[in-house]
Amino acid sequence: MTTRKPRIGEVDGIDYFFVTREEFEKRIKANGFLEYAEFVGEYYGTPIDYIEKMMEKGKEVIVEIEVEGALQVREKNPEAVFIFIVPPSRQALIERLKNRGTDSPETIMKRIEKAEREFHLAYKYDYIVVNDEIINAADRIYAIIRAEHAKTERSIHRYYKLLEGKE
């Protein structure tokens, strides 16, 4: 969910839930976010009711959030898996932000400075994935998800039930 205006091609309810600052602040007061932060003058957050709804449906929930939000989630859900995604270089990040054509040069510099500060917190994550080519990064993320599902601590209970004839 965000208070920023949609970019060209973004769809409400698909890319983000676009809301007013007032609506967002009401949710903050009602503890309606898994995490939230203010970034470049706009709020961004993950509505907890939406996450719960997806999990009840048995969906894999992947949340794209910045470091401050991830650390909030880590506090609340230590069993969650955290993947720090980085560009292949500082120059690649600059080019990607410029090519988006949505931010002023000042905002681009703020984003770059924030990314550089955040990288120093990457050690708090479980994995780092370099986003060189989207297909390569996606393959690495899928491999992490598959590996996490196979971890003994996540799957052993299911096998105990099988042995006991309860599944």
N, C-alpha and C positions, 0 to 999 in steps of 0.2 A: 504494500500500500504506500502511496506517496502523495505529497501535496504539490509536487511539480506538475506542470502541464504536460500532456502527452506529446511525444515527438511524432513527427510524420510517420504514419504507418502503425503506430502503437494503438492497441485496442484495449479499452477499459474492461477489466475482468480477465484479460488474457495476458497482457504484458505486465500490467499493474492494476491495482484498484486505485483510480485517481479520485482523490477526495479533497475537500477544503481543509485548510489549516484548523478550523474550528472542529470539524468532524474528527480529525486526527487527534486533536488534543482531548476531545471527549473520550476517545478510546484509551488514551494514555491514562486518564484519571480512573477509568473503569478496569485497569489492568488487562486490556484487550490485546496486548501484543506479546508474542514470544520474545521479541527484541525490537528495539527501535533506536534511531539515532537521527540527529540533524546533520545534514551534509550540504555544504555550499548553499545554505539558506533554506533548504527544503527538508521536510521530514520524510524518512523512509522507515518502514516497519513491516513486520511479519504478523498478520492477524492470527491470533492463537486459535480462534474458532475455525478458520479455514484449514489450518494444519490438522486439527483434531478430526474434522470432517473427512479429510483425505485419508488419514490413518485408519479411521473406522471402516473405510471402504477397502482397506488392505493395500493402499497405494504406497509406493516408495516416495518419500517426501525429500526433495532436494531444494534447498533454499540458497539463493544467491544473496549474500549479505557481506557488508564490510566488516573489518576486524572488530570494531567496538561491539557490533551486534553479535558477532560470533562468540566473543568472550562472554556476553550476557547469556547466550544459549548454553555455552559450556558449563556455566555455573548452575543452570537449571536442569540440564540434561547431559551429565558427564558421559553417558553411554553413546551419545551421538558421535558421528564420524565427521571430522573436519578436514577439508581439502583446501589448501591455499593455492590459488591459481595465479600464476605470474606470467607477464609477457616475456618473450625471449630477450628483450633488451629495453633499456630506457627509451631509445630512439623509436623502437616499434610501438611503445605505448604512446609516445607523442604523435606519431603518424596516425595511429588508430583514432585517437581523440580528434585530431584535426580533420581526418577524413569523414568522421561522423557528421561534421558540419552543424552541430547543434549547440556548441559551447563557445563563448567568447574566449579570446586568448588568455584573459585573466583567470577565467574558470578552468581552462585547460591547465594552467600553471598550478592552480590550487589542487587540482586532481593529481597532478604529477607529484607535487610535494607531499600530499597525503599518502599516495602509494609508496613513496620512498620511506616515510615514517612507518607505515604499516608493515613493510617487508621485515623490519626489525622484530616484529612479533610473530613471524612465520613459525618460529620454533614451538609456539603454543598449539600448532595444528598437528594432525596425525600424518598428513601427506602434503607434498608439494607437487603440483602439476604445471609444467611449462606449456602455455598456450601458444605454441609455434604455429601449427596448422590446426584448424578446428577438428578435423577428423582424427588427428593424432591425440589431441587433448581429450576428445570424447572417448577414444579407445582406452586411454589411461584411466579415466574416471570409471568407465564400465568395469575395467579390471579390478579397481579398488572395491567397487560395490560387490562384485562377485566374490572377491576374497573375504570381504567383511561378512557376507552371508555364510561363508564356509567356516568362519572362526568357531572353534569349539564352544567358547562361552556363549555364543549366540544360537547355536544349533543343538547342543547336547541334550537339552530338555526334550526336544522333539523325538530324539532317538530313544531316550528312556521311555517315553510313552509308547513308542513302537514295540519295544521289548516287553513292556507290561501288557501289551495287547489293547491299549486304550486309544489307538488311532488306526 
